[in-house]
Amino acid sequence: MLSNAKISAVVPVTDLGRARDFYEGVLGLSVWREDQERGTVLYHGAGTYLLIYVRQTASSGEHTIVAFEIEGDADAVLDGLIEQGITFDTFEIPGVEMQWDDRGVLKDGAMVAAWFKDPDGNVINVGQGTLT
């Protein structure tokens, strides 16, 4: 039914200006469209979309809400995020050995992944070999 539909991520934020500073200034996303009256900003990248929108309360922040699949040099991208002030979060899964490096990056074979939060506590994943 939806197998041919485009898939987009939608992220709630409580302060649009602060969120824009983060998504544009720190993560380097470019605005594709915005609607100030509705409090939305749409970013476009690699044929996908990320919409941020204002709401009064933040999301739970307890799960990954958006993921970015890196092409090219993953370590350079992750180091660039660290240089922008991003701190990666680590976690444990009972019964699963996790291979975290000193930056907080999970490395498991060809997979490289890291998780961090936006200013509203939304969990963001960035990685390579995580979705394919």
N, C-alpha and C positions, 0 to 999 in steps of 0.2 A: 504494500500500500504506500509506504513512504520511501521505498528503496531508491527512488530517483530524485528525492527532494534534497535541496541543499541543507546543510546542518550548520547552525550558528551557535555561539555561546552568548548568554545574556547574564550580565553581572550587575547586581544592585549595589548602589553606593549612597552614602548619606550626605556627602559633600561633593558636588560635581567639580568644582574648581580644584579641590585637593586631589580628586581622582584623576582629573585630566593632567595635573602636574606629574602624577605617578605614571599613568599609562603612556603619556606622550613624552615627558621629560626623562623618566627613568627607563622605561621599557622601549622607548623610541618608536611607538606606533604613530601613524599619520591619520588624521581625521579624514574620513571619506564623506560623511554627512553629519550634520548636527541639527537639532531642533531645540532651541533654547526654551521655547514655550512649553514643550513637553519634558524638558530636562533630560534629553538623550543625546548621546554621541555614538556614532557608528564608525568603527575602524574596519579596514579591509586589508587582507593580506593573503597572498597565495591562494586566491579563490575562496577564501573563507571570511567570515565576519565576526566581529566582537562588538556587542552593544553594551554600553554602560548606561544606566538610568538611575535617576534619583528616587529614593523612597525614604520614609522616615526612620526606619530601623534597618540595621545591617543584617546580613544573612547569618546563619549559625556559625560559619567559619570552620566547621568541623570536617569538611570534606573538600575534595578538589572540585572547583567550580569551572575552571577553564584550563586547557592544556595547550602548550605551544610545542610543536614538533620541529626541532632544529635540523637544518640541512648544513652540511659543511663541518667546520671545526667547532664541535660542541664545547670543548674546553675553553676556547677563546670566548664564546658567547657567555658561558657561565662565569668566567673570570671577569668579563665586562660587566655583568650584573653585580658581582661583588664590588667592583670598582664604583658602581653607582649607589652603593650602600645597602644592597640586598643581603640579607642573612638567610641562609637556607635552613629549613627545619628538618630534623630527622625523626624517625619513629620506629617502633618495633611492631612486628607481627608475630604473635606467639607461634613457636615451632618453625619459623622461617629465619634463616641466617641472612642478615642484611650486610652488604659490603659498602659501608660509608667511608668516603675519604675524609681528609682533614678539613675540607671545605663544606662538608655536609652533602656531598654528591653521592648518590647511589650508583655503583657500577656493578653490573651483573652481565658478564659476557659482552655482547655487542650493545647492550642497553646502558645508557647513561641518563640519569634523571635527578632532578632537584625540585624541591617544593619550597614555596615562600608565600607570604601574605601581602595583599595590597593594604592600603591604609585603613580599610574597613574590616580587615581580617578575612577577606575572601582568599581561599587557598588556590594558588596558581602552581601548575606543574610546567616545567620546561624540560625537554629531554630529547634524546635521539634513540631510535630503535624501540621506542615505547609503544607506538601505535601501529607499527607495521610488523 
